[in-house]
Amino acid sequence: MIEILRSWNVSTVLAMALLLIAAGMLTLGVGILRRLRGQSRSLRIVDQALAARQMGGAAAALPAQDGQGRFAAAARAADAFGKRLSEGRLADTLLAAEDRKLVDMAGYADAGVARSRFAAIRFGLALLLPAAVVAAGLRYGQIHSWMGMFVAVFFGFAIGYLLPKWIVRSRVARRRRMAADELPLLIDLLRLLQGVGLSIDQSMQVLVTEFGQVLPVLSQELRLASELYVRGRTREQSLARLAAGFDNDDLSAICRLIAQVDQHGGAVQEPLNRFGERLRESRRLELKEKVGKTTVKMTGVMIVTLLPALLIITGGAGFIAVIRALSRMGGA
C-alpha cells in the first residue's frame, strides 16, 4: 500500500480529485434533475386540471408541446430555486442590497423573477465555472501543482460570481444613456400635453400608452410611477425611483417640478419651455466639446497617415533628382 502511494505523482492525485469533484457534481445534478422532473410533472398536472375546470369539463386540456413544455417547466423550476436562494441563508451573499438595486433598475418586466434568476445564475456559475476551468487546465496541461489548481478555482469562482453583476450593470448603464437621450423629447411632449389642457395624470397616461415606442425607458418608469401613485403613494414618492435611479440631474429636476406642480398647482408649460431650452443649450455645448475632442484625435491620425503621403507628393521629385545626380557623380 505504501509503495502504491509513493508511486502516485501530482497528476494522478489531481486527476483523482477532479474525478471525485465530478462524481459529486454528477450526484448533485441527478438529484436536482429528479426534483425538477417531479416539480414539472406536478405543475403540468395542476395546469391541466385548471384548464379542464375552466372549460367546464367538456374536454381535457391538451398538453403543451414537448420542447416548449420542458423549457417552461425548467424556467419555472429555476425561478423557484433562485427565489429560495434569494430568500434563504445565502440571500445576502448572492443578492446584496446593491445587486438588488441594480436588478430593479435593469428594466426587466418582472423584478421578482429577475432577482430569482440572478441569484440562480450566480450560484450556478460560481459552482460550475471553477470546475470547468480546472478540467480545461488539466486537459491541456496548464495545471501542474496544487497552487495552480487553487489559482484556477479562485479565478473561476471570482469570474462566475461577478459575471452576472457585470452584465446587469452594463444593461443599467445602457438604460441610463437611453434615458438621457429621451429626456428632451419627454420635456417637449409633456409641454405640449400640458398646453392642450391635460392634467399631470392624464399627461403621464398618454405618454405611457401612446409614446411607449419612442420613449421605451422613460415610459416604463412613468408607468411604474403611475401605478405607485394609484396605490396611495404621493407624487414625490412615486417619482423617487425615476429621480434617483438614473444619476441624471436634469431628470431629477423634472421630477421635482412635476411633484411641485401636482402639490401646489400652477402653470407648468412655461417652466418646461425654459427647462427645455436650457437642456438643448447644454446638449449643444456637449456636442461642441465632443466635436473638439474628435478633431484633436483626428489630428494625430492625419499626421500618421496623410503627412507621409504629402511629403512624398511634394518632395518626391526633388529627392529623385538628387538621387540621380549623386548616382551620376558616382559613375563619373
N, C-alpha and C positions, 0 to 999 in steps of 0.2 A: 504493500500500500504506500509506504514511504517513497519507494523508487518510482511509483507511478506519479506521485505528487511532485517529485523532483523533475520528472521528465516533462511536466507541463511548462509551457512558456507563457509569455504575456498574451500572445494572440489567442491561444487556446482558452485562457481564462476570460478574455474579453468576449470571445465567441460564445462561451457558455453563459456568461452574464447576459449577453444580448438575447440568447435563446430563452433564458428564464424570464426576461422582461417581455419578450414577445409572447411567451406562453401566458403570462399574467394578463397582458393586454387582450389576448385572444379569449381568455376566460371571461374577462370583464365585458368584452364585446358580445360574446354569446349570451351572457345574462341580460345585457341591455337589449339585444335583439329580441329575445324571448319576451321581455317585458313590453317592448314596443309592439310586438305582434299581438300580445294579449290586449293591450290598450286599443290598438286599431280594430281588433275584432269586436271588442265591446262597443266602441264608438260606432262601428258600422251597424251593429245590431240595433243600437239606440236610434240611429238616424233612420233606419228602415222602419222601425216601429212608429216613430213620429210621423214619417211620410205616409205610412199606411193609415194612421189615425186621421191625418189631415184630409186624405182622400175619401174618408168615410168607409173604409174597408172594402171599397169596390174592387181594388186591385192592389197587389203588393207592390211596393216601390222597387223599381229596378235598381240593381246595384250600379255604382259608378264604374267607369272603365278602369281596367286593372292598373294601368300606369298612373292615371290621374288619382285614383283612389289610394294607391300606395304612397304617392308623393304627398297627397294631402294628409294622410294619416301620419307619415313621418314628420311632416311640418308641425302638425298639432302635438305630436309627442315631444319634438324638440322644443316647442314653445312651453309645454308643461314642465319639461326638465329644466329649461332655463329659468322659468318662474320660480321653481323650487330652489334653484341655486341663488337667485337674486333675493329671495326672502329667507334663506336659511342662514347657517352659521358663516358661510363664505360670502355673505352679501357685501360686507364692507371691503373685502378683498377683490371680488370680481366686479363689483359695481359700486365704486365710491361715489361720493357726492358730486365731484367734478365730472366723472364719467356719466352719471345720471343726467346732469345738466346738458352735457354735450349731446347725448342721445335725444333728449327732449327738444333741443334746438336744431336737430338734423332734419326736421320736416317730414318724418315718417307719418303714415296715415294713422297708425295705432301706436302711441308711445309705449303702452304697456307691453305689447307684443315685441316692439323693437328692443326694449330693455331686456326682455327674456331671451331673445335671440342673441343679443350682445353678450350676455353672461354665458350662454351655452357655447357660442363660438369661441369666446376667450378661454373657457375651461377646456374645450376640445383641442384647440391649438396649443395651449400650454402643456398638454399631455402628449399629443401626437408628434408635434414638431421636434422636440428633443430626441425621441426615438427614431424619427426619420433621419435626423442629422447624424446620429451615432451609426445607424445602419449604413448610410451612404459613406461615412468616413471609413468604416471597416471594410466596406465593399471595395473602395478604391484605394485602400492602403494609406489613408491620411491620418489615422489614429494609431499611435504606437505605444501609448502609455496610459496610465490611469489619469494623469494630469490632462492629457489630450482629450480623454473622454469627458472629464469634468468640464473642461472649457467648452466642448461641443454641446453638452447638456445645458450649460449655463446660457450660452448664446441662443440655442434653440428655444429654451424656455422664455428668455427675455423677448425674443422676436415674436414668438407665439402669443405672449401676454400683451405686448404693446401694439401689435399689428391692427387689431380691431379698433383701438383708440385712434391710431393714425388715420385709418380710413374714415372714421366718423368725423374726426377733426378736419380733414380735407373737405368733406361734404359741408360741414358747417361754414368753413371759410368761403367755399363757393357760394353758399346761400347768402352770406353777408355781402359779397361782391354784387350778386344779383339784386339784393335789396337796395344797395346804394345806387345801382343803375336805374331801378324802378322808382326811386323816390321823386324825381322831378315830374314824371307822369302822374304819380299819385297826387301830388300837390295841385297840378293843373286840373285833373278830373274832380278832385274834391272842391276846388274853387268854382268850377262850372256847375256842379250839382248844388252847391250852396247858393249859387246865383239864380237858379231857377226856382228856389223856394223850398228845397228839401231840407229836412232836419238832419241832425247828425246820425241818428239811427237809420233813417232812410238812405242817406248817402252811403253809409258803410254797407248796407244791404245791397245797394245797386253795385257798388264796387266788387263785392264778393260774388254776386250772381252773374253780372254782365261782363266784367272785366277780369275774370279769372285767368284767361289765356294770356293776356298782355301783362298781367301782374301776378305771376304764379306764386311768388314768395309772399309778397305783402298781402295779397288777397287771402291766402291761407291763414296768416297771422291775424288779419282783421276778422275772419270767420271765428277763430278761437276767442278773440276778444269779445265779439258779439255774443257768443254762447255764454261766456263768463258773466257778461252784463245781464243777460236774461236770467241767469241763475241767482242773481241777487248781489253780485259784486258792484262796487262803484265804478264809474268810468275810469278813474285813475288806476284802480286796482286791476281792472280788466286789460288796460293798456300797459301794465308794468312789464310784462314779458316782451312786448314789442319795443318798449322804450329802452330796456336794459340788456336785451339779449343779443343785439347786433353790433354793439360798440360803435354806434353812429350818433354823433351829437345832433345832427340835423333831424334824424328820425326821432330822437328823444324830445327835441324842441317841438316837433309837430304833435307828438302825443300829449305833451303838456298843454299845448294850445287847444287841442280838442277837448281835453279834460276841463280846462278853464272855461271854455265856451259852453260846454254842457252844464257846468255848475252855476256859472254866473250869467249866462246868456250874452247876447250881443252879436254884432255882425262879424263874421269870420272871413268874408270874402276879401276885404282889403288887407288884413294881416297875411292871409295866404298869398295874395298877389305880391306883397313886398318880400315875403319869405322866398317865393319862387324866383323873383328877380335876383335876390342875394345868392340863392343857391346856383342859379345859372351863371352868375358872375364868378363865383368860386370855382365852378366847373371849368369855365373858360380859362381862368388863371392856371388851374391844374393841367389843362391841355397844353397851354403855352409852355409850362415848365417841362412837361413830358416831351414836347417837340424840341425844346432846347437841349435836353439830355440826349435825345436821339441824334440831333445834329452833331453834338460833341463826339458821340460814339462813332458816327459815320465818318468823322474827320480821320480817325485812325485807320478805318477801313480804306478810305480813299488814298491815304499816304502809302499804305501797304500795297494796294492793287494798282492805282492809277499813276502814281508817281514814277515807277519804273517804266511804264509804257510811255509816259510823257517824255522822259529823258531819252528813251530810245528813238522816239519820233523826231524830237528837236535836235538832239546831238548825235544821232546815228550817222548822218552823212559826214560830219566833221571827224568823228572817230575813224570812220572808214578811210577818209582821205589821209589822215595822219598815219594810219597803219600802212597804207600803200606807199606813202613817202618813205617811211622807215624801211620798208622792205626793199625799195629801190636803192636806197643808200647802202643797205647791207649787201645787195647784189653787186653794186658798183665796187 
